[in-house]
């Protein structure tokens, strides 16, 4: 740094008049010039100090960088060379990126699976209730592997004053139909003479029913309903069991919500529960099973999708029952039991064209009935 003589200009005031009078203009001008010189000297010192400060700050930054580089190099020397450290950092970054991409793809696949399962009922077969099956020795052709076999269950209305007679032999039924009209003797009392008997005339006609020849069914899933199966066998009524199930599945801690309706499926021990909110059924179906608390016990029940079947195409063709005959025009002159016995006795007589009767159903006049036809496996 410059010496004090170079940095500062000492300006000493000149001696003024001894008499204490006012300064002359020339003296004032000189004083102003000295002040300007002092200001200029101070300004130069300030600039020099600023330059020195900036140089010191720059040097401090360089020293800090050098110190950081030394510390970094010392750290790298402990774990390997600098190039290896860069490779490790790059590998970690790539590993994190791949892990995030894997999780993203996994979430995408789970979402697609859920969408496919929800919209394609065929993919949900594994989630449907289990049904015990047993092999009975029947072997089908290879061509029938992909066919859906339906067991017909035909409801046939019967008018009043009619009867259905099923014979063991189809030839007997055909003979009765060909004879068409039959005179049936009615015994109106015990130990009566032949003159006390009365006769009724009935007509025998074939039984023709409509059977499906082509059927297409569209399966859809009810988004708010579940099918609960594997229910325990408890000493309680169906209504009480429904109350217990509704109480359990209506609680949010069990994954449920408000139950809108509940019902037992016909001829099964499975229950359909329908919730009032969307999304509840889907969450329960994803679980597959749950531990239900029923009547003080804990039971594992299965939760499956609830499928609805809509017939989109149905073709019917008439079919005649080969062993069954419909009798019409039967008057209401005997009790139902007596009329059934009389008709069976009459149509079992070979002399009347009949044969062995397998089944008989009678509907008195003024009443109606429904006959249920099933597949003849005999």
Buried (B, 14 or more C-beta within 10 A) or exposed (E): EEEEEEBEEEEEEEEEEEEEEEEEEEBEEBBEEBEEEBEEBEEEBEEEEEEEEEEEEEEEEEEEEEEEEEEEEEEBEEEEEEEEBEEEEEEEEEEEEEEEEEEEEEEEEEEEEEEEBBEEBEEBEEBBBEEEEEEEEEEEEEEEEEEEEEEEEBEBEBEEBBBBBBBEEEEBBBBBBEEEEBEBEBBEEEEEEEEEEEEBEBBBEBBEBBEEEEEEEEEEBBBBBBBBBBBBEEEEEEEEBBEBBBBBBBEEEBBBBEBEEBEBEEEEBBBBBBBEEEEBBBEBBEEEEBEBEBEEEEBEBBBBBBBEEEEEEEEEEEBEBBBBBBBEEBBEBBEEEBBBBBBBBBBBEEEBBBBEBBEBBBBBEEBEBEBEBEEEEE
